[in-house]
Amino acid sequence: MNLELLNKEYSKMQLKYGAPQLDSIYNGGCSCNPDICFVFMNPTGKNIASAKTWKGLKAPWIGTKGIWDLFFNVDLMNVDIYNKIKEFKPNDWTEDFASNVYEDVTNHNFFITNLGKCTQLDARPIPNNVYLQYLELLEKEIDIIKPKVVILFGNQVSSIVLGQNISVSKSRKKLYTKNINNNEYKFYSVYYPVGNGRYNIDKSIEDIKWIIENELKKES
């Protein structure tokens, strides 16, 4: 199994769990032993790459602004790329610019994905039973790229991936481990930093900086 084959499976699941008029959004960034794999919830139609007419990368957060504040503030983004993102309106993003953004993500050695690849028209809640349909594929995705650390955003994603009730407020900077295909991976749970969770972005930044300093830099 490789990412390309996984993405074909995600596209099939879009027809069952997502908006049929939109494409599934997959993943992007460094796919070979990245420092960090960031796992969000699910994409929405605000990602302009979900349009059927978009022929470029089907990667998370294309055409959006908010999440890139997080990556920039944890020193995982080139300032010129970031400034363009902040200047651009969604339709200013081109397929070439999206490729440039994800080239920068790759150069900073991280990977972005969602637990659910089912693109919805809006930010409607996704029930646990739908996310659970994606868990096995996400585990395969993690085991393909083999990240040093996996960062899970929010209570729901953290609880489903780790298989236990997780409250981010009680789990900050706490290491969890999980065995996937006989490989042990390190996980941290942090606050969801966009949408209704935007007011928690400073806590997300603080915790990610701590993880980088204490989990990654000590290995180098």
MOJO-V573406 format. One record per pair of residues at least 4 apart in sequence whose C-alpha atoms are under 7 Angstrom apart, sorted by the first residue. I is the first residue (numbers start at 1). J is the second residue. Records with the same first field share a line. If there is no record, write none. Layout:
I->J ; J
//
This chain:
1->5
2->6 ; 144
3->7 ; 141
4->8
5->9
6->10
7->11 ; 26
8->12
9->13
10->14 ; 24 ; 117
11->24
13->17
14->18 ; 19 ; 20 ; 23 ; 24 ; 118 ; 119
15->20
17->118
18->118 ; 119 ; 120
19->119 ; 120 ; 121
22->50 ; 51 ; 52 ; 119
23->50 ; 51 ; 52 ; 119
24->50 ; 117 ; 118 ; 119
25->43 ; 50 ; 58 ; 59 ; 60 ; 117 ; 119
26->58 ; 59 ; 60 ; 113 ; 117
27->59 ; 60 ; 112 ; 113
28->59 ; 102 ; 111 ; 112 ; 113
29->102 ; 103 ; 105 ; 106 ; 110 ; 111 ; 112
30->34 ; 105 ; 106 ; 109 ; 110 ; 111
31->111 ; 145
32->145 ; 146
33->145 ; 146 ; 147 ; 148
34->109 ; 110 ; 111 ; 147 ; 148
35->109 ; 110 ; 147 ; 148 ; 149
36->110 ; 111 ; 147 ; 148 ; 149 ; 150 ; 151
37->110 ; 111 ; 112 ; 147 ; 149 ; 150 ; 151
38->111 ; 112 ; 113 ; 150 ; 151 ; 152
39->112 ; 113 ; 114 ; 115 ; 151 ; 152 ; 153
40->113 ; 114 ; 115 ; 152 ; 153
41->114 ; 115 ; 116 ; 157
42->114 ; 115 ; 116 ; 117 ; 118 ; 119
43->47 ; 60 ; 117 ; 118 ; 119 ; 120
44->119 ; 120 ; 121 ; 122 ; 123
45->50 ; 119 ; 120 ; 121 ; 122
47->61 ; 62 ; 63 ; 64
48->62 ; 63
49->54 ; 57 ; 58 ; 62
50->58
56->95
57->99
60->112 ; 113
62->98
63->90 ; 91 ; 93
64->90
65->85 ; 86
66->194
67->71 ; 194
68->72 ; 82
69->73
70->74 ; 205
71->75 ; 76 ; 77
72->76 ; 77 ; 82
73->205
74->205 ; 208 ; 209
76->108
77->82 ; 104 ; 105 ; 108
78->82 ; 104
79->83
80->84
81->85 ; 101
82->86
83->87
84->88
88->92 ; 93
93->97 ; 98
94->98
95->99
96->100
97->101
98->102
99->103
100->104
101->105
102->106
103->107
104->108
105->109 ; 110
106->110
115->131 ; 134 ; 135 ; 138 ; 157
116->131 ; 134
126->130
127->131
128->132
129->133
131->135
132->160
134->138
135->139 ; 161
136->140
137->141
138->142
139->143 ; 180
140->144
141->145
142->146 ; 147
143->180
148->186
149->185 ; 186 ; 187
150->186 ; 187 ; 188
151->187 ; 188 ; 189 ; 190
152->157 ; 158 ; 188 ; 189 ; 190
153->157 ; 158 ; 189 ; 190 ; 191 ; 192
154->158 ; 168 ; 189 ; 190 ; 191 ; 192
155->159 ; 166 ; 167 ; 168
156->160
157->161
158->162 ; 166 ; 189
159->163 ; 164 ; 165 ; 166
160->164
167->171
168->172 ; 189 ; 190 ; 191
171->189
172->189 ; 190 ; 207
173->188 ; 207
174->188
175->186 ; 187 ; 188
176->186 ; 187 ; 188
177->184 ; 185 ; 186 ; 187
178->184 ; 185 ; 186
179->183 ; 184 ; 185
180->184
190->204 ; 207
191->200 ; 203 ; 204
192->197
193->197 ; 198 ; 200 ; 201 ; 204
194->198
200->204
201->205
202->206
203->207
204->208
205->209
206->210
207->211
208->212
209->213
210->214
211->215
212->216 ; 217
213->217
214->218
216->220
//
